[in-house]
């Protein structure tokens, strides 16, 4: 993995995914180590972010790295008309690795082709979000004791949800049964569903959330992403399509865990937070350990 960009979850093999999870476990046990003191990490966020940006910066800082970058395109020379190519080529001179979020699909792949240093994709439009996927895998492994032969439900925005796209692709390596819950307008794209079909895995599609809850080990909730809709009226039609309430979990499996990439809007009511099956805030914490593992693996300070 040394010097290798992470743009798509498929850029790393199943074996490399497993190694990242092993390293994350080690960092969870000992998160503060000064093993990146000689490195500079650039975080370029052309699109707003809280958890991803802060967890990357926390991961880097806990390991002794210096962090540079910007949190909004308006605070960079992009505001003056600078191209993405020129931004990446320039920032490559100042750092050892770039973490980038950008609203345009394919931007991270383009950046990896022109950059002088490895690129980590922190989300490119509605395409992929591979580091979120790895922390999701870590969360599933921790709560279920395995990644194999699980029933996993994805709920909400399956069309534009880049976290969903990446996680579906990754779980195709583990004989997963997929339960896809969405409005008809927000169904999983055919290009992502092809990954399931190519592995001859089982999947089921629903429009009713309550129907799927008793059947699954992982319930992966997502918000309906207002920013992905060009027409506000289309968003208004589906914005409250699925709301998970605590009283809906009575018939769920004892091992069920509820995940969410966050931020939450109204798709999980706050009365779910105290249920032991709610795991989304711990899931966010897991992101620090997983991103420590990813940084160290790509920078070559761990085997």
C-alpha positions, 0 to 999 in steps of 0.5 A: 500500500506504500505510496498508493492512492486510495480513490476507490474502495477497489484500489485496495484488495480484500487482503489490504482491507483486512490489513487496514482493519488490523492496524486500526485495532492496534491504533485503537489500543494505542492511538497516540504515537509520534510515528508521523513526525517527519510528514506533512498531511494536506487536507483539501476540502472543496466541499463542507465536512465535519467528521471526515475532515476532523477525524483525518486531522485528529488521526494525523495530529495524534501521530505527530504529523503536521496538517495544512490545507483548507476547509472551503474552496472559497478560502483557496485560490480556486475562488480566483479561478485556479484549476484543480490541476494547478491546485494539486500540483502546487500543494503536492510541493508542500506535503507528503500526502493529500486528503481531498474532498470535492463535489465533482465525481471523478475529481479524486481520480484526476487528482491522483493522476496529476499529483506528485504524492498519494491522494486519499479520496475523502468523497468525490460527489456522489461517487465514492467515499472509501475511507468511510467504507473502511471505518464501516467495515471496522465497525461491522467487524467489531460489532458482529465478530465477522464480515462474512455471511451477514444480512445488511440493510441500506436505507434512504438515499441509495442513488446519491449516497457515496458511502453506500456505493463504496460499502456495497462494493466492499461487502461483495467480498464477504458473501453479504445478503443485501437489503436495499430500502429506498424510494423508487427515485433513489434506488441503488444505481445499476452500475453499483448493483452490477457488483452484487450481480457479478458475485452472484450475491442475493439482494432484495429491494424494498420501499417499506423500512419496517419490513426489513428491520427484523431480517438484518444484522446491520441497519445502515441508515443514510440521510436524503441529501438535499445538496444532490438534488437540482430541483428542490421539489424532488427533494421535498417529495422524498426528504422524510421517506424513512424515519427510524424510531426506537419503538420500531426496533422491538422485533429486531435481532439481538445482534442488530447494530444501527450505523449511519455515516452522519450527519443525521438530519431527521432519519433517526429520532433521538430516542434511538440514541440510548438504545444499545443497538445504536452504534453511529457515534462509536462508528464516527470514533472508529474513523480516527483509528482507521484513518490513522491506519490508512495514513501510516500504510500509504506513507510506509511507516507500517508494514 
